[in-house]
Amino acid sequence: MSAVSRVVEVLAKSLTDTPDQVRVVESQHRGTTLVELYVAPGELGRVIGKQGRTAAALRTLASAAGEKEGKSVTLEIRDGRP
Protein backbone atom coordinates (compact mmCIF):
# COMPACT_ATOMS: atom_id res chain seq x y z
CA MET A 1 0.00 0.00 0.00
CA SER A 2 1.40 3.38 -0.97
CA ALA A 3 1.59 6.47 1.21
CA VAL A 4 -1.37 7.94 -0.67
CA SER A 5 -3.60 5.00 0.22
CA ARG A 6 -2.45 5.04 3.82
CA VAL A 7 -3.23 8.76 4.16
CA VAL A 8 -6.71 8.31 2.68
CA GLU A 9 -7.40 5.25 4.84
CA VAL A 10 -6.34 6.88 8.12
CA LEU A 11 -8.38 10.01 7.45
CA ALA A 12 -11.47 8.08 6.33
CA LYS A 13 -11.35 5.81 9.37
CA SER A 14 -11.22 8.83 11.65
CA LEU A 15 -14.28 10.36 9.93
CA THR A 16 -16.58 7.32 10.06
CA ASP A 17 -18.42 5.54 12.86
CA THR A 18 -17.57 2.14 11.34
CA PRO A 19 -13.84 2.30 10.58
CA ASP A 20 -13.65 -1.47 10.09
CA GLN A 21 -15.73 -1.10 6.91
CA VAL A 22 -13.38 1.43 5.27
CA ARG A 23 -11.51 -0.04 2.29
CA VAL A 24 -9.02 1.64 -0.04
CA VAL A 25 -8.21 0.18 -3.46
CA GLU A 26 -5.40 1.63 -5.54
CA SER A 27 -4.90 1.03 -9.25
CA GLN A 28 -3.16 2.60 -12.25
CA HIS A 29 -5.09 4.02 -15.20
CA ARG A 30 -3.43 5.88 -18.09
CA GLY A 31 -0.53 7.13 -16.00
CA THR A 32 -2.78 8.26 -13.15
CA THR A 33 -3.11 6.55 -9.79
CA LEU A 34 -6.78 5.91 -9.05
CA VAL A 35 -7.56 5.60 -5.35
CA GLU A 36 -11.05 4.30 -4.60
CA LEU A 37 -12.38 4.81 -1.09
CA TYR A 38 -15.20 2.47 -0.07
CA VAL A 39 -17.24 3.25 3.06
CA ALA A 40 -20.42 1.78 4.55
CA PRO A 41 -23.55 3.09 2.76
CA GLY A 42 -24.68 5.13 5.78
CA GLU A 43 -21.26 6.76 6.15
CA LEU A 44 -21.04 8.33 2.71
CA GLY A 45 -22.39 11.69 3.89
CA ARG A 46 -19.79 11.92 6.65
CA VAL A 47 -16.94 11.43 4.20
CA ILE A 48 -18.33 13.84 1.63
CA GLY A 49 -19.26 16.55 4.15
CA LYS A 50 -21.37 19.64 3.74
CA GLN A 51 -21.23 20.92 0.17
CA GLY A 52 -18.45 18.40 -0.52
CA ARG A 53 -15.87 20.25 1.54
CA THR A 54 -14.57 17.17 3.36
CA ALA A 55 -14.30 15.24 0.09
CA ALA A 56 -12.45 18.16 -1.50
CA ALA A 57 -10.03 18.25 1.43
CA LEU A 58 -9.44 14.49 1.15
CA ARG A 59 -8.73 14.87 -2.58
CA THR A 60 -6.30 17.71 -1.91
CA LEU A 61 -4.41 15.70 0.71
CA ALA A 62 -4.33 12.64 -1.55
CA SER A 63 -2.93 14.74 -4.39
CA ALA A 64 -0.30 16.26 -2.11
CA ALA A 65 0.76 12.81 -0.88
CA GLY A 66 0.92 11.65 -4.50
CA GLU A 67 3.09 14.59 -5.53
CA LYS A 68 5.64 13.58 -2.91
CA GLU A 69 5.87 10.21 -4.70
CA GLY A 70 5.79 11.75 -8.17
CA LYS A 71 2.27 10.47 -8.93
CA SER A 72 -0.84 12.07 -10.32
CA VAL A 73 -3.70 10.95 -8.06
CA THR A 74 -7.47 10.82 -8.48
CA LEU A 75 -9.63 9.98 -5.45
CA GLU A 76 -13.10 8.50 -5.92
CA ILE A 77 -15.43 7.94 -2.98
CA ARG A 78 -17.89 5.07 -3.22
CA ASP A 79 -20.37 3.40 -0.91
CA GLY A 80 -20.35 -0.32 -0.31
CA ARG A 81 -17.60 -2.89 -0.71
CA PRO A 82 -15.22 -3.34 -3.65
C-alpha positions in Angstrom: 0.0 0.0 0.0 1.4 3.4 -1.0 1.6 6.5 1.2 -1.4 7.9 -0.7 -3.6 5.0 0.2 -2.4 5.0 3.8 -3.2 8.8 4.2 -6.7 8.3 2.7 -7.4 5.2 4.8 -6.3 6.9 8.1 -8.4 10.0 7.4 -11.5 8.1 6.3 -11.4 5.8 9.4 -11.2 8.8 11.7 -14.3 10.4 9.9 -16.6 7.3 10.1 -18.4 5.5 12.9 -17.6 2.1 11.3 -13.8 2.3 10.6 -13.6 -1.5 10.1 -15.7 -1.1 6.9 -13.4 1.4 5.3 -11.5 0.0 2.3 -9.0 1.6 0.0 -8.2 0.2 -3.5 -5.4 1.6 -5.5 -4.9 1.0 -9.3 -3.2 2.6 -12.2 -5.1 4.0 -15.2 -3.4 5.9 -18.1 -0.5 7.1 -16.0 -2.8 8.3 -13.1 -3.1 6.6 -9.8 -6.8 5.9 -9.0 -7.6 5.6 -5.3 -11.0 4.3 -4.6 -12.4 4.8 -1.1 -15.2 2.5 -0.1 -17.2 3.2 3.1 -20.4 1.8 4.6 -23.6 3.1 2.8 -24.7 5.1 5.8 -21.3 6.8 6.1 -21.0 8.3 2.7 -22.4 11.7 3.9 -19.8 11.9 6.7 -16.9 11.4 4.2 -18.3 13.8 1.6 -19.3 16.5 4.2 -21.4 19.6 3.7 -21.2 20.9 0.2 -18.4 18.4 -0.5 -15.9 20.2 1.5 -14.6 17.2 3.4 -14.3 15.2 0.1 -12.4 18.2 -1.5 -10.0 18.3 1.4 -9.4 14.5 1.1 -8.7 14.9 -2.6 -6.3 17.7 -1.9 -4.4 15.7 0.7 -4.3 12.6 -1.5 -2.9 14.7 -4.4 -0.3 16.3 -2.1 0.8 12.8 -0.9 0.9 11.6 -4.5 3.1 14.6 -5.5 5.6 13.6 -2.9 5.9 10.2 -4.7 5.8 11.7 -8.2 2.3 10.5 -8.9 -0.8 12.1 -10.3 -3.7 11.0 -8.1 -7.5 10.8 -8.5 -9.6 10.0 -5.5 -13.1 8.5 -5.9 -15.4 7.9 -3.0 -17.9 5.1 -3.2 -20.4 3.4 -0.9 -20.4 -0.3 -0.3 -17.6 -2.9 -0.7 -15.2 -3.3 -3.7 
